[in-house]
């Protein structure tokens, strides 16, 4: 059972503001966004604060486009003050620009005939049905959860590496694992994390950096493999020494060798003993 206590935190807001807020007519989505702004400003004893759209998306469960439309409408009503991402609640209710909404009783009183009354009632019923369908489509929990999951996968970056300085979305990390495998991906993340920490490297996108590293390494490996293949193809291999053969006989050379040998023997025999 939930047991909220003031000691755990509370939002201080003047009763005069609440008394005027309960008189205005806003859509359910607009109420969610307005209460979220009050919680993130008055809840922290601030009049204004830097509030990004994704913070409101996470707090309310609404889609990003729905939050943007609600912020625009509330600003036009002067219920909020905005300066880019600096947002605050306009407590001066005299400055609120609220449309005067006529009640059903006032509309019925303005009808002079039963025919006009029937037509007006039909149009009002159709308008109410369309509004209910539109609200269901916009604020459906399934649609809001799907939008939130998509936002987290594609935009919110998580920290990786030993020094928690490599930033990747869930989608980017999954792509790296599918491309390189779990072990290779962790090795690349650690290498990038160490480089950023030790040498102060700065990259605009860490996912693109890892992909560039992989393409560079693959190109260098291909170039090295091509050079090795060219060297092997153009190198001259010495023949096996066992394959050496004697030169073919040459009668002229054989005759000259025999004459030289005979002359040497004759000169030796002519010397005195």
C-alpha positions in Angstrom: 0.0 0.0 0.0 1.3 3.4 -0.9 1.9 5.8 2.0 3.2 9.1 0.7 4.5 11.5 3.3 5.3 15.2 3.2 8.7 14.5 4.7 9.6 12.6 1.5 9.1 15.7 -0.6 6.2 17.9 -1.5 5.3 20.7 -3.9 4.3 24.1 -2.5 1.6 25.9 -4.5 -0.7 28.7 -3.5 -4.4 27.9 -3.0 -5.4 30.8 -5.2 -3.6 29.2 -8.1 -5.3 25.9 -7.5 -8.7 27.6 -7.3 -8.2 29.1 -10.8 -6.7 25.9 -12.3 -9.8 23.9 -11.4 -11.9 26.2 -13.5 -10.0 25.9 -16.8 -10.7 23.3 -19.4 -7.6 21.4 -20.8 -7.2 18.1 -22.6 -5.9 15.1 -20.6 -2.5 15.4 -22.3 -2.2 19.1 -21.6 -3.0 18.5 -17.9 -0.3 15.8 -17.8 2.3 18.2 -19.3 1.2 21.1 -17.1 1.5 19.1 -13.9 4.8 17.8 -15.0 6.2 21.3 -15.4 4.8 22.3 -12.0 6.4 19.3 -10.4 9.8 19.9 -12.0 9.8 23.6 -11.0 7.8 24.3 -7.9 8.6 20.7 -6.7 12.3 21.8 -6.5 11.5 25.3 -5.2 12.2 26.9 -8.6 10.2 29.2 -10.7 11.8 28.1 -14.0 14.2 25.3 -15.0 15.9 23.8 -18.0 13.5 21.0 -19.0 14.1 19.0 -22.2 11.2 17.4 -24.0 12.5 13.9 -23.4 12.3 14.5 -19.6 8.5 15.2 -20.0 8.2 12.2 -22.3 9.8 9.9 -19.6 7.7 11.4 -16.8 4.3 11.3 -18.6 4.7 8.4 -21.0 3.3 10.6 -23.8 4.9 10.6 -27.3 7.4 13.2 -28.2 5.2 14.9 -30.8 2.3 15.0 -28.3 4.5 16.7 -25.8 5.6 19.3 -28.3 2.0 20.1 -29.3 0.9 20.4 -25.6 3.8 22.7 -24.8 3.0 24.9 -27.8 -0.7 25.1 -26.8 0.0 25.8 -23.1 2.5 28.5 -24.1 -0.1 30.1 -26.4 -2.6 30.1 -23.5 0.1 31.8 -21.4 0.0 29.1 -18.8 3.7 28.5 -19.3 6.6 30.8 -19.9 9.3 29.5 -22.3 12.7 30.7 -23.4 14.0 27.9 -25.6 14.4 25.0 -23.0 13.9 27.2 -20.0 10.3 26.5 -18.9 8.2 27.8 -16.0 4.6 28.0 -14.8 2.8 31.4 -15.2 1.3 32.0 -11.8 -0.3 35.3 -12.7 -3.7 33.9 -13.7 -4.8 37.4 -15.0 -2.4 36.8 -17.9 -3.9 33.4 -18.9 -5.4 33.4 -22.3 -8.2 30.9 -22.0 -11.0 30.4 -24.5 -14.5 31.0 -23.1 -16.1 27.6 -23.2 -19.9 27.6 -23.3 -21.7 24.8 -21.4 -24.3 22.5 -22.8 -27.1 24.3 -20.9 -26.2 27.6 -22.6 -26.2 26.0 -26.0 -29.6 24.4 -25.3 -31.0 27.8 -24.2 -30.0 29.3 -27.5 -32.0 26.9 -29.5 -35.4 28.2 -30.5 -36.9 25.1 -32.1 -36.9 21.4 -31.5 -35.3 20.8 -34.9 -32.3 23.0 -34.1 -32.1 21.3 -30.7 -31.9 17.9 -32.3 -29.3 18.9 -34.9 -27.1 20.5 -32.2 -27.4 17.5 -29.9 -26.4 15.2 -32.8 -23.4 17.4 -33.7 -22.4 17.5 -30.0 -22.6 13.8 -29.7 -20.5 13.2 -32.9 -17.9 15.7 -31.7 -17.7 14.1 -28.3 -17.2 10.7 -29.9 -14.5 11.9 -32.2 -12.7 13.6 -29.3 -12.9 10.4 -27.3 -11.4 8.4 -30.2 -8.7 11.0 -30.8 -7.8 11.0 -27.1 -7.6 7.2 -27.0 -5.3 7.2 -30.0 -3.0 9.9 -28.7 -2.8 8.7 -25.1 -2.8 5.0 -25.6 -0.4 3.3 -23.2 0.7 0.9 -25.9 1.5 3.7 -28.3 3.3 5.7 -25.6 5.4 2.7 -24.5 6.3 1.9 -28.1 7.3 5.6 -28.6 9.3 5.5 -25.4 11.1 2.3 -26.3 12.0 3.6 -29.8 13.3 6.8 -28.3 15.5 4.9 -25.8 16.9 2.7 -28.5 17.7 5.4 -31.0 18.5 8.6 -29.0 19.5 7.8 -25.4 23.2 6.9 -25.3 24.7 4.7 -22.7 28.3 4.6 -21.3 30.7 1.8 -22.3 34.4 1.0 -21.7 36.5 0.9 -18.6 36.3 4.6 -18.1 32.6 5.0 -19.1 33.5 7.6 -21.8 32.3 5.7 -24.9 28.7 6.7 -25.8 26.5 4.4 -27.9 22.8 3.9 -28.2 21.3 0.5 -27.7 20.7 0.2 -31.5 24.4 1.1 -32.3 25.7 -1.4 -29.7 23.5 -4.1 -31.1 24.8 -3.4 -34.7 28.4 -3.6 -33.5 27.8 -7.0 -31.8 26.1 -8.3 -34.9 29.0 -7.1 -37.1 32.0 -8.0 -35.0 30.8 -10.3 -32.3 30.6 -9.7 -28.5 34.4 -10.2 -27.8 35.6 -8.1 -30.7 33.1 -5.3 -29.8 34.3 -5.2 -26.2 37.9 -5.0 -27.4 37.2 -2.1 -29.7 35.2 -0.3 -27.0 38.1 -0.7 -24.5 40.6 0.5 -27.1 38.6 3.6 -27.8 37.9 4.2 -24.1 41.6 4.0 -23.2 42.5 6.3 -26.1 40.0 9.0 -25.0 41.2 8.8 -21.4 45.0 8.7 -22.0 45.4 10.9 -25.1 42.4 13.1 -24.9 40.9 12.0 -28.2 37.7 13.7 -29.2 35.2 12.2 -31.6 31.8 13.6 -32.7 30.4 10.1 -33.0 31.9 7.0 -31.3 29.9 4.6 -33.4 31.1 6.1 -36.6 34.7 6.1 -35.2 34.7 2.3 -34.6 33.3 1.7 -38.1 36.1 3.8 -39.6 38.7 1.9 -37.6 37.4 -1.4 -39.0 37.4 -0.1 -42.6 40.9 1.2 -42.2 42.2 -2.1 -40.8 40.5 -4.1 -43.5 42.0 -1.9 -46.2 45.5 -2.2 -44.7 45.2 -6.0 -44.4 44.0 -6.3 -48.0 47.0 -4.1 -49.2 49.4 -6.2 -47.2 48.0 -9.5 -48.5 48.3 -8.1 -52.1 51.9 -7.2 -51.6 52.8 -10.6 -50.2 51.1 -12.3 -53.1 53.0 -10.2 -55.6 56.3 -10.9 -53.9 55.7 -14.7 -53.9 54.7 -14.6 -57.6 57.7 -12.5 -58.7 60.4 -14.2 -56.5 63.0 -16.5 -58.1 63.5 -19.8 -56.3 66.9 -21.5 -56.5 66.8 -25.0 -58.0 67.3 -28.0 -55.7 71.0 -28.9 -55.5 70.1 -32.5 -56.2 68.7 -31.4 -59.5 72.1 -30.2 -60.8 73.4 -32.1 -63.9 76.7 -32.4 -65.6 77.1 -30.3 -68.8 76.7 -32.1 -72.1 80.0 -33.4 -73.7 81.8 -31.0 -76.0 84.5 -32.7 -78.3 86.4 -29.5 -78.9 86.8 -28.8 -75.1 87.7 -32.5 -74.5 90.5 -32.3 -77.2 91.9 -29.1 -75.7 91.9 -30.6 -72.2 93.6 -33.8 -73.5 96.3 -31.7 -75.3 97.0 -29.6 -72.2 97.3 -32.7 -70.0 99.7 -34.4 -72.5 101.9 -31.3 -72.7 102.1 -31.1 -69.0 103.1 -34.7 -68.7 105.7 -34.3 -71.5 107.3 -31.3 -69.8 107.5 -33.2 -66.6 109.3 -36.1 -68.2 111.8 -33.8 -70.0 113.1 -32.4 -66.7 116.5 -34.0 -65.5 116.1 -36.6 -62.7 
